[in-house]
């Protein structure tokens, strides 16, 4: 039986071309900043976004947590959506690593408006309340079903941050999915955000790694925080080579993942066991089963058919299309949903 893994876009394995690039990579010791392939990746992605500098990390969580720490001091306040990855799925790192208070905004599908942010940051600023320091935006939104932020709204959010002396960080784990879906450019985002984290091991298909982008001063500080968090690596060029290959070869093809996700969405809407399917913009499909069946039972029934997916909690189930999800697999998923 064919096995189809739709748990996440992190499950991809390197393509033959990517493996070749990794095996042929020139490497050094990145702790001493002498790995030429790591340096090339950092310079390449910084240039793409029009930002001054970049730093390679083992994971997106570490990159995000580093950004939070470099923008805040213990006791400060961070603003993010109630569904934000930095709050829900990073192990409580913002509290543990940086000692910050998280102010959760009640947005829609992981996205809040500029007005909601203004209302949150306005008001008393005396010693009885935490010092407002940082705003975090996640694009695309994971728990929001791969939703993409409106660029004009982000410009308004930038102005509020500037007016209130707040740093603005982008959790861009799937930023390239948003760029492809909305026909936007990396430099548009580099102009808005103080720091940006970009994951290479999701839709782009690299095996490991994320990059944090920012000013020279931000990255100089991030280098120390990465060391403090235990994220400094040695011959990391083998991994960086995969990232370079992904940036050169796997961005435009994300549109294929988006199309296949929408096909799955239609099949789910036509399935009598499904109550609701979130709007689909990119490669994430989130849906709810009808009240009369158990979501765990639904997951197990699909697993017996060779299809793996995941629960997001609160009755939400998730499928994520990716590089290793083929047209043949898509046909099997659609057929299974039609006959389940």
CORDAFEN-V396723 format. One line per field, one symbol per residue. ss: DSSP state (2 for helix, 1 for strand, 0 for the rest). phi: phi as a letter, one per 20 degrees, with the letter a starting at -180 (. if undefined). burial: b if it has 9 or more other ideal C-beta (glycine too) atoms within 8 Angstrom, else e. Layout:
ss: ???
phi: ???
burial: ???
This chain:
ss: 0001100000000002222222200000022200022222222222222000111110022222222222200000111110002222000022222200111110010010022222222000000000011111110010000010002222222222222000111111002222222200022222000011111000000000011111022222222222220000000022222222222220000222222222222222200001111000000111111000002222222222001101111001111100000022222222222220
phi: .fddddfaeeefdgfffffffffefecbdffemdeffffffffffffgemdfbbbecfbfffffffffffeccgnfdddbffegffeeccmmffffedmeeeeeeeedlncdeffffgffefofcffedfffcbddddbfeffemmfdfffffffffgfffffdldfcddeegcfffffffdlddgfgeffeefccdceeddffnffboccddrfgffffffgffgffendfdeffgffffffffffecdfffggfffffffffgffffeefedebcfgddcddddbceffeceffffffffffenddcceenlnedccceageeefffgffffffffdf
burial: eeebebeebebbebeeebbebbeebebbebeeeebbbbbbbbbbbbebbebebbbbbebbbbbbbbbbbbbbeeebbbbbbbbbbbbeebeebbbebbebebbbbebebbbbebebbbebbeeeeeeebeebbbbbbbbbbbbbbbbbbebebbbbbbbbbeeeebbbbbbbbbbbbbbbbeeeebbbbbebbbbbbbbbbbbbbbebbbbbbbbeebbbbbbebbbebebebebbbbbbbbbbbbbebbbebbbebbebbbbbbebbeebeebeebbebbbbbbbbbbbeebebeebbebbbebbbbbbbbeeebbbbbbbbbbeeebbebbbebbbeb
